[in-house]
Amino acid sequence: MKALSIITASICLAAAVACSSQETGTQEEGNAVIENIMSRRSIRKYKPEAVARETMQTILECGINAPNGMNKQSWEVRVIDDPAVMEEIISLMCAGNPEVEPGAVKGCFRGAPTMIFIANDPSYDCSPIDCGLLSENIMLSGWSLGVGSVCLGSPIRFLNKSKEAITRLGFSEGYTPIICIGMGYPDEAPEAKPRDFSKVRFVE
């Protein structure tokens, strides 16, 4: 019986040491979430293949799990990964912006093979914040899976001048496109741009 107790105690001690080693190793290796945030870059050059639907499903689930006011989930998301559909949307946007060169409209998507259009509910004043949080979740979760992204404003300016393009995307009545995210597998590795921490202060 005494021998069994000694064996049991030895096993427990070994397990404790193993757990302690794992925790120490994790600390030494750094925080995966912080590493993901600090390493993410906006990508403007992509490989041609669209992001796999299964991968996008995971990314989008991460997106809609973003914090949002009163759980209103005041967003709608539309994803395009079919080149033919994207060309159709671009044609409609060109028609709605005749003063803009067609090449400029097409170029504003940066060649990303998967496009995400996000619309907000203007009747809720915090909806733009909700959509921003949704977008950040999408981009960070994508980066953790090897998928690059870029948040784009120009497509929204062109899109909101084309009722036909908005109708084609199928947003509910009253929802307004507010953010566009291009996604794909990176074909570049840009350096980080400097950040101005002087704009951040502790109030004392």
Number of C-alpha atoms within 10 A of each C-alpha: 6 7 8 9 10 11 12 12 12 12 12 12 12 12 12 12 12 12 12 12 12 12 12 11 11 12 10 9 10 10 10 11 11 9 12 16 15 11 12 20 21 19 22 21 19 21 14 14 12 19 22 11 10 8 13 21 12 14 21 20 14 19 22 20 14 18 16 19 13 8 10 13 18 22 23 18 20 13 17 17 20 12 12 10 13 17 12 13 22 22 16 20 27 23 17 18 18 9 8 13 11 15 10 12 19 18 14 16 23 16 17 27 21 24 23 18 23 23 24 27 23 15 10 12 12 16 21 18 15 23 27 18 17 24 24 17 21 25 26 24 23 26 23 17 14 14 21 28 27 20 18 17 14 15 22 20 15 20 25 17 16 19 13 16 21 21 12 13 17 12 19 13 8 11 17 19 22 23 22 24 22 26 31 28 23 21 13 14 13 13 10 11 7 6 7 7 7 6 6 7 7 4 4 3
